Every structure is written in C-alpha cells, then in structure tokens.
Amino acid sequence: MSLLRVENLRTHFAVPIPGNPFFAKRTLKAVDGVSFAINEGEVLGLVGESGCGKTTVGRTLTRLEDATGGAAYLMGTDILGLSKSQFTPMRRHIQMVFKSKKPSNLPCCLFPTTSAWLDT
C-alpha cells in the first residue's frame, strides 16, 4: 500500500475577468488531473516552470486549499474527504519542503560557504 496516493487531483479557482462590469468570473485550472503514488522510503520532487501548480498541489494536499476534485489517500485514508478538524491529527504525516532557487542550480556536491546564499 502507498503511503500517499493521489488520483486525478484538481484545484480550480474562480477569478474575475478584468474590466467586466458584471463581476463575471472565469475558471483558472491551477491543478488539473495530477496523479502519483509515494511508497515507503520514497521522496517525491515536483519540478516545473513558475506558475505551473507545484505549490498548489502541496497546498491542496496539506488542506490549505480546497480540492475541486480527485482523491488523495494518506496511509489508506481519503484526506480530501475529511473535515478540517479530522485532518488536523494527520498533518504531522505530510509536509511541503521548499528548495531555494539559487543553490538548486549548483551541482549536487557543492554547498554554499557564505551566508549570502541564505539571504533569499
């Protein structure tokens, strides 16, 4: 069994159409159809261009954003179907880790030697 299994995750936002006097909105598909599984001992890294939905996937799985559709199972429990209070005890089992942009362009064996890298 996967520790985390995500199936067809969707997170859409209603955003106003600029200049529309009738407050019309359009749908922004920030995440649309993402699926993956993470087994014990594995780590998943989401890589992509700025604005492609990497952070929104993490925010949706940590319940900081509401999913529009799909399913996510953490240790067999559908976490998207839980209320916020039911999800709170499970929060310690899932987290996002952000990597700084500057060191990510360096070869893996190099590490910053000055605090200038830490000022981001």
Jmol script that loads the backbone (N, CA, C; Angstrom):
load data "model"
ATOM      1  N   MET A   1       0.846  -1.182   0.000  1.00  0.00           N
ATOM      2  CA  MET A   1       0.000   0.000   0.000  1.00  0.00           C
ATOM      3  C   MET A   1       0.894   1.249   0.000  1.00  0.00           C
ATOM      4  N   SER A   2       0.510   2.242  -0.771  1.00  0.00           N
ATOM      5  CA  SER A   2       1.244   3.503  -0.840  1.00  0.00           C
ATOM      6  C   SER A   2       1.010   4.317   0.431  1.00  0.00           C
ATOM      7  N   LEU A   3       2.044   5.052   0.847  1.00  0.00           N
ATOM      8  CA  LEU A   3       1.858   5.974   1.964  1.00  0.00           C
ATOM      9  C   LEU A   3       0.959   7.124   1.541  1.00  0.00           C
ATOM     10  N   LEU A   4       1.193   7.625   0.325  1.00  0.00           N
ATOM     11  CA  LEU A   4       0.352   8.691  -0.232  1.00  0.00           C
ATOM     12  C   LEU A   4       0.039   8.344  -1.676  1.00  0.00           C
ATOM     13  N   ARG A   5      -1.242   8.298  -1.993  1.00  0.00           N
ATOM     14  CA  ARG A   5      -1.681   8.040  -3.365  1.00  0.00           C
ATOM     15  C   ARG A   5      -2.645   9.153  -3.770  1.00  0.00           C
ATOM     16  N   VAL A   6      -2.336   9.808  -4.869  1.00  0.00           N
ATOM     17  CA  VAL A   6      -3.148  10.917  -5.365  1.00  0.00           C
ATOM     18  C   VAL A   6      -3.692  10.524  -6.722  1.00  0.00           C
ATOM     19  N   GLU A   7      -4.995  10.696  -6.905  1.00  0.00           N
ATOM     20  CA  GLU A   7      -5.655  10.294  -8.150  1.00  0.00           C
ATOM     21  C   GLU A   7      -6.436  11.461  -8.732  1.00  0.00           C
ATOM     22  N   ASN A   8      -6.038  11.910  -9.914  1.00  0.00           N
ATOM     23  CA  ASN A   8      -6.774  12.915 -10.675  1.00  0.00           C
ATOM     24  C   ASN A   8      -7.085  14.181  -9.855  1.00  0.00           C
ATOM     25  N   LEU A   9      -6.101  14.657  -9.116  1.00  0.00           N
ATOM     26  CA  LEU A   9      -6.282  15.838  -8.263  1.00  0.00           C
ATOM     27  C   LEU A   9      -6.554  17.073  -9.123  1.00  0.00           C
ATOM     28  N   ARG A  10      -7.573  17.820  -8.733  1.00  0.00           N
ATOM     29  CA  ARG A  10      -7.922  19.054  -9.427  1.00  0.00           C
ATOM     30  C   ARG A  10      -8.156  20.162  -8.400  1.00  0.00           C
ATOM     31  N   THR A  11      -7.562  21.322  -8.660  1.00  0.00           N
ATOM     32  CA  THR A  11      -7.792  22.507  -7.845  1.00  0.00           C
ATOM     33  C   THR A  11      -7.999  23.665  -8.806  1.00  0.00           C
ATOM     34  N   HIS A  12      -9.230  24.164  -8.852  1.00  0.00           N
ATOM     35  CA  HIS A  12      -9.591  25.255  -9.754  1.00  0.00           C
ATOM     36  C   HIS A  12     -10.010  26.459  -8.922  1.00  0.00           C
ATOM     37  N   PHE A  13      -9.774  27.646  -9.471  1.00  0.00           N
ATOM     38  CA  PHE A  13     -10.140  28.889  -8.801  1.00  0.00           C
ATOM     39  C   PHE A  13     -11.012  29.729  -9.717  1.00  0.00           C
ATOM     40  N   ALA A  14     -11.999  30.400  -9.160  1.00  0.00           N
ATOM     41  CA  ALA A  14     -12.804  31.365  -9.914  1.00  0.00           C
ATOM     42  C   ALA A  14     -12.119  32.718  -9.780  1.00  0.00           C
ATOM     43  N   VAL A  15     -11.717  33.288 -10.910  1.00  0.00           N
ATOM     44  CA  VAL A  15     -11.030  34.580 -10.888  1.00  0.00           C
ATOM     45  C   VAL A  15     -11.828  35.583 -11.719  1.00  0.00           C
ATOM     46  N   PRO A  16     -11.870  36.841 -11.264  1.00  0.00           N
ATOM     47  CA  PRO A  16     -12.637  37.841 -12.010  1.00  0.00           C
ATOM     48  C   PRO A  16     -12.019  38.139 -13.365  1.00  0.00           C
ATOM     49  N   ILE A  17     -12.872  38.449 -14.316  1.00  0.00           N
ATOM     50  CA  ILE A  17     -12.426  38.855 -15.643  1.00  0.00           C
ATOM     51  C   ILE A  17     -12.164  40.352 -15.595  1.00  0.00           C
ATOM     52  N   PRO A  18     -10.940  40.796 -15.848  1.00  0.00           N
ATOM     53  CA  PRO A  18     -10.628  42.224 -15.760  1.00  0.00           C
ATOM     54  C   PRO A  18     -11.499  43.059 -16.700  1.00  0.00           C
ATOM     55  N   GLY A  19     -11.981  44.178 -16.179  1.00  0.00           N
ATOM     56  CA  GLY A  19     -12.759  45.109 -16.984  1.00  0.00           C
ATOM     57  C   GLY A  19     -14.205  44.710 -17.206  1.00  0.00           C
ATOM     58  N   ASN A  20     -14.646  43.587 -16.630  1.00  0.00           N
ATOM     59  CA  ASN A  20     -16.028  43.163 -16.804  1.00  0.00           C
ATOM     60  C   ASN A  20     -16.893  43.823 -15.735  1.00  0.00           C
ATOM     61  N   PRO A  21     -17.858  44.662 -16.129  1.00  0.00           N
ATOM     62  CA  PRO A  21     -18.660  45.383 -15.143  1.00  0.00           C
ATOM     63  C   PRO A  21     -19.699  44.512 -14.433  1.00  0.00           C
ATOM     64  N   PHE A  22     -19.886  43.275 -14.878  1.00  0.00           N
ATOM     65  CA  PHE A  22     -20.914  42.420 -14.303  1.00  0.00           C
ATOM     66  C   PHE A  22     -20.341  41.368 -13.352  1.00  0.00           C
ATOM     67  N   PHE A  23     -19.111  41.565 -12.927  1.00  0.00           N
ATOM     68  CA  PHE A  23     -18.452  40.677 -11.967  1.00  0.00           C
ATOM     69  C   PHE A  23     -18.378  39.231 -12.456  1.00  0.00           C
ATOM     70  N   ALA A  24     -18.282  39.065 -13.759  1.00  0.00           N
ATOM     71  CA  ALA A  24     -18.151  37.717 -14.325  1.00  0.00           C
ATOM     72  C   ALA A  24     -16.806  37.122 -13.914  1.00  0.00           C
ATOM     73  N   LYS A  25     -16.781  35.813 -13.803  1.00  0.00           N
ATOM     74  CA  LYS A  25     -15.548  35.120 -13.420  1.00  0.00           C
ATOM     75  C   LYS A  25     -15.254  34.020 -14.420  1.00  0.00           C
ATOM     76  N   ARG A  26     -13.975  33.665 -14.490  1.00  0.00           N
ATOM     77  CA  ARG A  26     -13.559  32.546 -15.321  1.00  0.00           C
ATOM     78  C   ARG A  26     -12.887  31.526 -14.412  1.00  0.00           C
ATOM     79  N   THR A  27     -12.738  30.313 -14.882  1.00  0.00           N
ATOM     80  CA  THR A  27     -12.115  29.259 -14.093  1.00  0.00           C
ATOM     81  C   THR A  27     -10.639  29.156 -14.434  1.00  0.00           C
ATOM     82  N   LEU A  28      -9.810  29.262 -13.423  1.00  0.00           N
ATOM     83  CA  LEU A  28      -8.367  29.069 -13.569  1.00  0.00           C
ATOM     84  C   LEU A  28      -8.051  27.662 -13.071  1.00  0.00           C
ATOM     85  N   LYS A  29      -7.566  26.804 -13.952  1.00  0.00           N
ATOM     86  CA  LYS A  29      -7.250  25.417 -13.595  1.00  0.00           C
ATOM     87  C   LYS A  29      -5.798  25.363 -13.124  1.00  0.00           C
ATOM     88  N   ALA A  30      -5.591  25.608 -11.830  1.00  0.00           N
ATOM     89  CA  ALA A  30      -4.234  25.619 -11.275  1.00  0.00           C
ATOM     90  C   ALA A  30      -3.642  24.216 -11.253  1.00  0.00           C
ATOM     91  N   VAL A  31      -4.442  23.228 -10.912  1.00  0.00           N
ATOM     92  CA  VAL A  31      -4.040  21.813 -10.919  1.00  0.00           C
ATOM     93  C   VAL A  31      -5.171  21.059 -11.595  1.00  0.00           C
ATOM     94  N   ASP A  32      -4.842  20.236 -12.575  1.00  0.00           N
ATOM     95  CA  ASP A  32      -5.896  19.577 -13.341  1.00  0.00           C
ATOM     96  C   ASP A  32      -5.464  18.172 -13.746  1.00  0.00           C
ATOM     97  N   GLY A  33      -5.833  17.175 -12.943  1.00  0.00           N
ATOM     98  CA  GLY A  33      -5.576  15.782 -13.301  1.00  0.00           C
ATOM     99  C   GLY A  33      -4.225  15.236 -12.866  1.00  0.00           C
ATOM    100  N   VAL A  34      -3.739  15.642 -11.701  1.00  0.00           N
ATOM    101  CA  VAL A  34      -2.446  15.156 -11.198  1.00  0.00           C
ATOM    102  C   VAL A  34      -2.640  13.841 -10.446  1.00  0.00           C
ATOM    103  N   SER A  35      -1.817  12.847 -10.785  1.00  0.00           N
ATOM    104  CA  SER A  35      -1.861  11.541 -10.110  1.00  0.00           C
ATOM    105  C   SER A  35      -0.437  11.070  -9.831  1.00  0.00           C
ATOM    106  N   PHE A  36      -0.219  10.486  -8.670  1.00  0.00           N
ATOM    107  CA  PHE A  36       1.069   9.885  -8.325  1.00  0.00           C
ATOM    108  C   PHE A  36       0.904   9.056  -7.057  1.00  0.00           C
ATOM    109  N   ALA A  37       1.909   8.251  -6.765  1.00  0.00           N
ATOM    110  CA  ALA A  37       1.930   7.458  -5.535  1.00  0.00           C
ATOM    111  C   ALA A  37       3.326   7.537  -4.938  1.00  0.00           C
ATOM    112  N   ILE A  38       3.388   7.604  -3.614  1.00  0.00           N
ATOM    113  CA  ILE A  38       4.660   7.597  -2.894  1.00  0.00           C
ATOM    114  C   ILE A  38       4.622   6.417  -1.939  1.00  0.00           C
ATOM    115  N   ASN A  39       5.577   5.529  -2.110  1.00  0.00           N
ATOM    116  CA  ASN A  39       5.676   4.357  -1.241  1.00  0.00           C
ATOM    117  C   ASN A  39       6.660   4.625  -0.113  1.00  0.00           C
ATOM    118  N   GLU A  40       6.687   3.740   0.859  1.00  0.00           N
ATOM    119  CA  GLU A  40       7.599   3.874   1.997  1.00  0.00           C
ATOM    120  C   GLU A  40       9.041   3.978   1.498  1.00  0.00           C
ATOM    121  N   GLY A  41       9.775   4.936   2.046  1.00  0.00           N
ATOM    122  CA  GLY A  41      11.170   5.139   1.692  1.00  0.00           C
ATOM    123  C   GLY A  41      11.380   6.000   0.456  1.00  0.00           C
ATOM    124  N   GLU A  42      10.309   6.452  -0.169  1.00  0.00           N
ATOM    125  CA  GLU A  42      10.419   7.283  -1.363  1.00  0.00           C
ATOM    126  C   GLU A  42      10.176   8.749  -1.031  1.00  0.00           C
ATOM    127  N   VAL A  43      10.704   9.602  -1.898  1.00  0.00           N
ATOM    128  CA  VAL A  43      10.502  11.046  -1.797  1.00  0.00           C
ATOM    129  C   VAL A  43      10.053  11.517  -3.171  1.00  0.00           C
ATOM    130  N   LEU A  44       9.110  12.446  -3.211  1.00  0.00           N
ATOM    131  CA  LEU A  44       8.642  12.986  -4.484  1.00  0.00           C
ATOM    132  C   LEU A  44       9.085  14.431  -4.604  1.00  0.00           C
ATOM    133  N   GLY A  45       9.676  14.770  -5.729  1.00  0.00           N
ATOM    134  CA  GLY A  45      10.028  16.153  -6.017  1.00  0.00           C
ATOM    135  C   GLY A  45       9.209  16.639  -7.194  1.00  0.00           C
ATOM    136  N   LEU A  46       8.474  17.729  -7.012  1.00  0.00           N
ATOM    137  CA  LEU A  46       7.715  18.322  -8.113  1.00  0.00           C
ATOM    138  C   LEU A  46       8.580  19.391  -8.757  1.00  0.00           C
ATOM    139  N   VAL A  47       8.781  19.280 -10.048  1.00  0.00           N
ATOM    140  CA  VAL A  47       9.639  20.201 -10.785  1.00  0.00           C
ATOM    141  C   VAL A  47       8.840  20.768 -11.946  1.00  0.00           C
ATOM    142  N   GLY A  48       8.970  22.062 -12.176  1.00  0.00           N
ATOM    143  CA  GLY A  48       8.282  22.666 -13.306  1.00  0.00           C
ATOM    144  C   GLY A  48       8.483  24.166 -13.328  1.00  0.00           C
ATOM    145  N   GLU A  49       7.958  24.772 -14.351  1.00  0.00           N
ATOM    146  CA  GLU A  49       8.082  26.209 -14.520  1.00  0.00           C
ATOM    147  C   GLU A  49       7.311  26.951 -13.441  1.00  0.00           C
ATOM    148  N   SER A  50       7.675  28.200 -13.252  1.00  0.00           N
ATOM    149  CA  SER A  50       6.968  29.060 -12.319  1.00  0.00           C
ATOM    150  C   SER A  50       5.506  29.160 -12.731  1.00  0.00           C
ATOM    151  N   GLY A  51       4.613  28.966 -11.762  1.00  0.00           N
ATOM    152  CA  GLY A  51       3.189  29.094 -12.032  1.00  0.00           C
ATOM    153  C   GLY A  51       2.522  27.858 -12.583  1.00  0.00           C
ATOM    154  N   CYS A  52       3.219  26.711 -12.587  1.00  0.00           N
ATOM    155  CA  CYS A  52       2.630  25.509 -13.185  1.00  0.00           C
ATOM    156  C   CYS A  52       1.779  24.698 -12.198  1.00  0.00           C
ATOM    157  N   GLY A  53       1.741  25.084 -10.921  1.00  0.00           N
ATOM    158  CA  GLY A  53       0.871  24.396  -9.966  1.00  0.00           C
ATOM    159  C   GLY A  53       1.576  23.555  -8.923  1.00  0.00           C
ATOM    160  N   LYS A  54       2.912  23.607  -8.863  1.00  0.00           N
ATOM    161  CA  LYS A  54       3.645  22.790  -7.879  1.00  0.00           C
ATOM    162  C   LYS A  54       3.198  23.111  -6.454  1.00  0.00           C
ATOM    163  N   THR A  55       3.195  24.371  -6.106  1.00  0.00           N
ATOM    164  CA  THR A  55       2.818  24.779  -4.751  1.00  0.00           C
ATOM    165  C   THR A  55       1.350  24.498  -4.490  1.00  0.00           C
ATOM    166  N   THR A  56       0.508  24.673  -5.490  1.00  0.00           N
ATOM    167  CA  THR A  56      -0.923  24.421  -5.309  1.00  0.00           C
ATOM    168  C   THR A  56      -1.185  22.945  -5.022  1.00  0.00           C
ATOM    169  N   VAL A  57      -0.425  22.042  -5.643  1.00  0.00           N
ATOM    170  CA  VAL A  57      -0.556  20.614  -5.314  1.00  0.00           C
ATOM    171  C   VAL A  57      -0.269  20.409  -3.830  1.00  0.00           C
ATOM    172  N   GLY A  58       0.850  20.955  -3.343  1.00  0.00           N
ATOM    173  CA  GLY A  58       1.209  20.815  -1.933  1.00  0.00           C
ATOM    174  C   GLY A  58       0.190  21.463  -1.016  1.00  0.00           C
ATOM    175  N   ARG A  59      -0.261  22.657  -1.358  1.00  0.00           N
ATOM    176  CA  ARG A  59      -1.252  23.353  -0.531  1.00  0.00           C
ATOM    177  C   ARG A  59      -2.575  22.592  -0.490  1.00  0.00           C
ATOM    178  N   THR A  60      -2.936  21.952  -1.591  1.00  0.00           N
ATOM    179  CA  THR A  60      -4.177  21.171  -1.614  1.00  0.00           C
ATOM    180  C   THR A  60      -4.040  19.923  -0.761  1.00  0.00           C
ATOM    181  N   LEU A  61      -2.896  19.244  -0.863  1.00  0.00           N
ATOM    182  CA  LEU A  61      -2.704  18.020  -0.080  1.00  0.00           C
ATOM    183  C   LEU A  61      -2.539  18.290   1.409  1.00  0.00           C
ATOM    184  N   THR A  62      -2.083  19.478   1.772  1.00  0.00           N
ATOM    185  CA  THR A  62      -1.984  19.837   3.193  1.00  0.00           C
ATOM    186  C   THR A  62      -3.239  20.561   3.659  1.00  0.00           C
ATOM    187  N   ARG A  63      -4.237  20.622   2.799  1.00  0.00           N
ATOM    188  CA  ARG A  63      -5.575  21.173   3.073  1.00  0.00           C
ATOM    189  C   ARG A  63      -5.577  22.679   3.325  1.00  0.00           C
ATOM    190  N   LEU A  64      -4.575  23.375   2.765  1.00  0.00           N
ATOM    191  CA  LEU A  64      -4.571  24.835   2.829  1.00  0.00           C
ATOM    192  C   LEU A  64      -5.399  25.415   1.687  1.00  0.00           C
ATOM    193  N   GLU A  65      -5.676  24.612   0.670  1.00  0.00           N
ATOM    194  CA  GLU A  65      -6.584  24.944  -0.424  1.00  0.00           C
ATOM    195  C   GLU A  65      -7.575  23.796  -0.544  1.00  0.00           C
ATOM    196  N   ASP A  66      -8.760  24.090  -1.028  1.00  0.00           N
ATOM    197  CA  ASP A  66      -9.765  23.046  -1.231  1.00  0.00           C
ATOM    198  C   ASP A  66      -9.617  22.442  -2.617  1.00  0.00           C
ATOM    199  N   ALA A  67      -9.686  21.124  -2.693  1.00  0.00           N
ATOM    200  CA  ALA A  67      -9.629  20.432  -3.978  1.00  0.00           C
ATOM    201  C   ALA A  67     -10.966  20.582  -4.682  1.00  0.00           C
ATOM    202  N   THR A  68     -10.918  20.738  -5.997  1.00  0.00           N
ATOM    203  CA  THR A  68     -12.123  20.778  -6.809  1.00  0.00           C
ATOM    204  C   THR A  68     -12.594  19.358  -7.107  1.00  0.00           C
ATOM    205  N   GLY A  69     -11.645  18.424  -7.177  1.00  0.00           N
ATOM    206  CA  GLY A  69     -11.988  17.037  -7.469  1.00  0.00           C
ATOM    207  C   GLY A  69     -10.792  16.133  -7.275  1.00  0.00           C
ATOM    208  N   GLY A  70     -11.016  14.855  -7.464  1.00  0.00           N
ATOM    209  CA  GLY A  70      -9.961  13.871  -7.296  1.00  0.00           C
ATOM    210  C   GLY A  70      -9.979  13.267  -5.907  1.00  0.00           C
ATOM    211  N   ALA A  71      -8.952  12.483  -5.622  1.00  0.00           N
ATOM    212  CA  ALA A  71      -8.847  11.814  -4.328  1.00  0.00           C
ATOM    213  C   ALA A  71      -7.388  11.765  -3.906  1.00  0.00           C
ATOM    214  N   ALA A  72      -7.173  11.780  -2.594  1.00  0.00           N
ATOM    215  CA  ALA A  72      -5.832  11.651  -2.031  1.00  0.00           C
ATOM    216  C   ALA A  72      -5.927  10.772  -0.796  1.00  0.00           C
ATOM    217  N   TYR A  73      -5.146   9.702  -0.792  1.00  0.00           N
ATOM    218  CA  TYR A  73      -5.185   8.740   0.302  1.00  0.00           C
ATOM    219  C   TYR A  73      -3.860   8.768   1.044  1.00  0.00           C
ATOM    220  N   LEU A  74      -3.899   9.152   2.308  1.00  0.00           N
ATOM    221  CA  LEU A  74      -2.727   9.149   3.170  1.00  0.00           C
ATOM    222  C   LEU A  74      -2.855   7.959   4.102  1.00  0.00           C
ATOM    223  N   MET A  75      -1.961   6.979   3.932  1.00  0.00           N
ATOM    224  CA  MET A  75      -1.992   5.742   4.717  1.00  0.00           C
ATOM    225  C   MET A  75      -3.377   5.092   4.655  1.00  0.00           C
ATOM    226  N   GLY A  76      -4.000   5.146   3.445  1.00  0.00           N
ATOM    227  CA  GLY A  76      -5.280   4.492   3.219  1.00  0.00           C
ATOM    228  C   GLY A  76      -6.508   5.322   3.534  1.00  0.00           C
ATOM    229  N   THR A  77      -6.345   6.498   4.130  1.00  0.00           N
ATOM    230  CA  THR A  77      -7.474   7.362   4.479  1.00  0.00           C
ATOM    231  C   THR A  77      -7.627   8.466   3.444  1.00  0.00           C
ATOM    232  N   ASP A  78      -8.837   8.652   2.952  1.00  0.00           N
ATOM    233  CA  ASP A  78      -9.106   9.710   1.979  1.00  0.00           C
ATOM    234  C   ASP A  78      -9.061  11.057   2.700  1.00  0.00           C
ATOM    235  N   ILE A  79      -7.952  11.775   2.577  1.00  0.00           N
ATOM    236  CA  ILE A  79      -7.769  13.013   3.330  1.00  0.00           C
ATOM    237  C   ILE A  79      -8.592  14.174   2.767  1.00  0.00           C
ATOM    238  N   LEU A  80      -8.974  14.104   1.502  1.00  0.00           N
ATOM    239  CA  LEU A  80      -9.774  15.186   0.941  1.00  0.00           C
ATOM    240  C   LEU A  80     -11.230  15.099   1.395  1.00  0.00           C
ATOM    241  N   GLY A  81     -11.629  13.941   1.875  1.00  0.00           N
ATOM    242  CA  GLY A  81     -12.989  13.756   2.365  1.00  0.00           C
ATOM    243  C   GLY A  81     -13.153  14.054   3.844  1.00  0.00           C
ATOM    244  N   LEU A  82     -12.043  14.329   4.528  1.00  0.00           N
ATOM    245  CA  LEU A  82     -12.100  14.618   5.958  1.00  0.00           C
ATOM    246  C   LEU A  82     -12.432  16.085   6.199  1.00  0.00           C
ATOM    247  N   SER A  83     -13.074  16.347   7.328  1.00  0.00           N
ATOM    248  CA  SER A  83     -13.260  17.738   7.737  1.00  0.00           C
ATOM    249  C   SER A  83     -11.908  18.282   8.187  1.00  0.00           C
ATOM    250  N   LYS A  84     -11.803  19.598   8.300  1.00  0.00           N
ATOM    251  CA  LYS A  84     -10.534  20.217   8.735  1.00  0.00           C
ATOM    252  C   LYS A  84     -10.123  19.679  10.105  1.00  0.00           C
ATOM    253  N   SER A  85     -11.077  19.522  11.024  1.00  0.00           N
ATOM    254  CA  SER A  85     -10.730  19.028  12.361  1.00  0.00           C
ATOM    255  C   SER A  85     -10.310  17.558  12.339  1.00  0.00           C
ATOM    256  N   GLN A  86     -10.903  16.762  11.454  1.00  0.00           N
ATOM    257  CA  GLN A  86     -10.494  15.359  11.325  1.00  0.00           C
ATOM    258  C   GLN A  86      -9.109  15.249  10.705  1.00  0.00           C
ATOM    259  N   PHE A  87      -8.752  16.202   9.832  1.00  0.00           N
ATOM    260  CA  PHE A  87      -7.460  16.160   9.162  1.00  0.00           C
ATOM    261  C   PHE A  87      -6.320  16.619  10.068  1.00  0.00           C
ATOM    262  N   THR A  88      -6.593  17.470  11.035  1.00  0.00           N
ATOM    263  CA  THR A  88      -5.551  18.061  11.885  1.00  0.00           C
ATOM    264  C   THR A  88      -4.578  17.031  12.468  1.00  0.00           C
ATOM    265  N   PRO A  89      -5.013  15.906  13.042  1.00  0.00           N
ATOM    266  CA  PRO A  89      -4.047  14.935  13.576  1.00  0.00           C
ATOM    267  C   PRO A  89      -3.161  14.293  12.499  1.00  0.00           C
ATOM    268  N   MET A  90      -3.609  14.306  11.249  1.00  0.00           N
ATOM    269  CA  MET A  90      -2.837  13.683  10.175  1.00  0.00           C
ATOM    270  C   MET A  90      -1.796  14.640   9.603  1.00  0.00           C
ATOM    271  N   ARG A  91      -1.894  15.920   9.953  1.00  0.00           N
ATOM    272  CA  ARG A  91      -0.994  16.935   9.414  1.00  0.00           C
ATOM    273  C   ARG A  91       0.479  16.612   9.661  1.00  0.00           C
ATOM    274  N   ARG A  92       0.788  15.954  10.738  1.00  0.00           N
ATOM    275  CA  ARG A  92       2.191  15.653  11.058  1.00  0.00           C
ATOM    276  C   ARG A  92       2.797  14.615  10.109  1.00  0.00           C
ATOM    277  N   HIS A  93       1.967  13.975   9.307  1.00  0.00           N
ATOM    278  CA  HIS A  93       2.450  12.947   8.382  1.00  0.00           C
ATOM    279  C   HIS A  93       2.709  13.471   6.969  1.00  0.00           C
ATOM    280  N   ILE A  94       2.418  14.743   6.717  1.00  0.00           N
ATOM    281  CA  ILE A  94       2.579  15.283   5.370  1.00  0.00           C
ATOM    282  C   ILE A  94       3.069  16.723   5.469  1.00  0.00           C
ATOM    283  N   GLN A  95       4.046  17.070   4.617  1.00  0.00           N
ATOM    284  CA  GLN A  95       4.578  18.421   4.640  1.00  0.00           C
ATOM    285  C   GLN A  95       5.183  18.778   3.293  1.00  0.00           C
ATOM    286  N   MET A  96       5.322  20.085   3.076  1.00  0.00           N
ATOM    287  CA  MET A  96       5.998  20.585   1.882  1.00  0.00           C
ATOM    288  C   MET A  96       7.368  21.087   2.309  1.00  0.00           C
ATOM    289  N   VAL A  97       8.361  20.861   1.480  1.00  0.00           N
ATOM    290  CA  VAL A  97       9.712  21.370   1.722  1.00  0.00           C
ATOM    291  C   VAL A  97      10.112  22.145   0.475  1.00  0.00           C
ATOM    292  N   PHE A  98      10.380  23.439   0.644  1.00  0.00           N
ATOM    293  CA  PHE A  98      10.749  24.282  -0.491  1.00  0.00           C
ATOM    294  C   PHE A  98      12.254  24.358  -0.610  1.00  0.00           C
ATOM    295  N   LYS A  99      12.741  24.344  -1.824  1.00  0.00           N
ATOM    296  CA  LYS A  99      14.175  24.452  -2.091  1.00  0.00           C
ATOM    297  C   LYS A  99      14.451  25.848  -2.618  1.00  0.00           C
ATOM    298  N   SER A 100      15.504  26.454  -2.121  1.00  0.00           N
ATOM    299  CA  SER A 100      15.898  27.779  -2.580  1.00  0.00           C
ATOM    300  C   SER A 100      16.290  27.722  -4.047  1.00  0.00           C
ATOM    301  N   LYS A 101      15.961  28.761  -4.802  1.00  0.00           N
ATOM    302  CA  LYS A 101      16.258  28.774  -6.235  1.00  0.00           C
ATOM    303  C   LYS A 101      17.749  28.865  -6.519  1.00  0.00           C
ATOM    304  N   LYS A 102      18.501  29.610  -5.726  1.00  0.00           N
ATOM    305  CA  LYS A 102      19.926  29.817  -6.023  1.00  0.00           C
ATOM    306  C   LYS A 102      20.738  28.520  -5.941  1.00  0.00           C
ATOM    307  N   PRO A 103      20.714  27.790  -4.817  1.00  0.00           N
ATOM    308  CA  PRO A 103      21.521  26.569  -4.763  1.00  0.00           C
ATOM    309  C   PRO A 103      21.017  25.459  -5.677  1.00  0.00           C
ATOM    310  N   SER A 104      19.759  25.507  -6.117  1.00  0.00           N
ATOM    311  CA  SER A 104      19.232  24.420  -6.936  1.00  0.00           C
ATOM    312  C   SER A 104      19.897  24.365  -8.309  1.00  0.00           C
ATOM    313  N   ASN A 105      20.573  25.436  -8.720  1.00  0.00           N
ATOM    314  CA  ASN A 105      21.274  25.428  -9.998  1.00  0.00           C
ATOM    315  C   ASN A 105      22.703  24.923  -9.884  1.00  0.00           C
ATOM    316  N   LEU A 106      23.149  24.631  -8.689  1.00  0.00           N
ATOM    317  CA  LEU A 106      24.507  24.155  -8.471  1.00  0.00           C
ATOM    318  C   LEU A 106      24.561  22.630  -8.577  1.00  0.00           C
ATOM    319  N   PRO A 107      25.715  22.077  -8.940  1.00  0.00           N
ATOM    320  CA  PRO A 107      25.846  20.612  -8.885  1.00  0.00           C
ATOM    321  C   PRO A 107      25.572  20.127  -7.459  1.00  0.00           C
ATOM    322  N   CYS A 108      25.122  18.910  -7.339  1.00  0.00           N
ATOM    323  CA  CYS A 108      24.669  18.408  -6.043  1.00  0.00           C
ATOM    324  C   CYS A 108      25.775  18.333  -4.998  1.00  0.00           C
ATOM    325  N   CYS A 109      27.016  18.293  -5.411  1.00  0.00           N
ATOM    326  CA  CYS A 109      28.098  18.131  -4.444  1.00  0.00           C
ATOM    327  C   CYS A 109      28.621  19.471  -3.898  1.00  0.00           C
ATOM    328  N   LEU A 110      28.121  20.604  -4.382  1.00  0.00           N
ATOM    329  CA  LEU A 110      28.579  21.903  -3.902  1.00  0.00           C
ATOM    330  C   LEU A 110      27.581  22.479  -2.908  1.00  0.00           C
ATOM    331  N   PHE A 111      28.101  23.126  -1.901  1.00  0.00           N
ATOM    332  CA  PHE A 111      27.257  23.754  -0.894  1.00  0.00           C
ATOM    333  C   PHE A 111      27.737  25.174  -0.674  1.00  0.00           C
ATOM    334  N   PRO A 112      26.832  26.110  -0.374  1.00  0.00           N
ATOM    335  CA  PRO A 112      27.255  27.500  -0.156  1.00  0.00           C
ATOM    336  C   PRO A 112      28.175  27.586   1.046  1.00  0.00           C
ATOM    337  N   THR A 113      29.179  28.450   0.946  1.00  0.00           N
ATOM    338  CA  THR A 113      30.127  28.614   2.040  1.00  0.00           C
ATOM    339  C   THR A 113      29.979  29.963   2.726  1.00  0.00           C
ATOM    340  N   THR A 114      29.089  30.821   2.215  1.00  0.00           N
ATOM    341  CA  THR A 114      28.863  32.107   2.858  1.00  0.00           C
ATOM    342  C   THR A 114      27.380  32.275   3.128  1.00  0.00           C
ATOM    343  N   SER A 115      27.070  33.219   4.001  1.00  0.00           N
ATOM    344  CA  SER A 115      25.673  33.457   4.343  1.00  0.00           C
ATOM    345  C   SER A 115      24.937  34.209   3.248  1.00  0.00           C
ATOM    346  N   ALA A 116      25.631  34.650   2.188  1.00  0.00           N
ATOM    347  CA  ALA A 116      24.970  35.361   1.093  1.00  0.00           C
ATOM    348  C   ALA A 116      23.896  34.495   0.453  1.00  0.00           C
ATOM    349  N   TRP A 117      24.079  33.185   0.427  1.00  0.00           N
ATOM    350  CA  TRP A 117      23.075  32.283  -0.152  1.00  0.00           C
ATOM    351  C   TRP A 117      21.824  32.211   0.714  1.00  0.00           C
ATOM    352  N   LEU A 118      21.955  32.519   1.986  1.00  0.00           N
ATOM    353  CA  LEU A 118      20.842  32.356   2.910  1.00  0.00           C
ATOM    354  C   LEU A 118      19.955  33.594   2.970  1.00  0.00           C
ATOM    355  N   ASP A 119      20.300  34.643   2.256  1.00  0.00           N
ATOM    356  CA  ASP A 119      19.545  35.895   2.324  1.00  0.00           C
ATOM    357  C   ASP A 119      18.321  35.920   1.433  1.00  0.00           C
ATOM    358  N   THR A 120      17.928  34.800   0.847  1.00  0.00           N
ATOM    359  CA  THR A 120      16.768  34.802  -0.040  1.00  0.00           C
ATOM    360  C   THR A 120      15.498  34.571   0.713  1.00  0.00           C
TER     361      THR A 120
END
end "model"
wireframe off; spacefill off
backbone 0.3
color backbone group
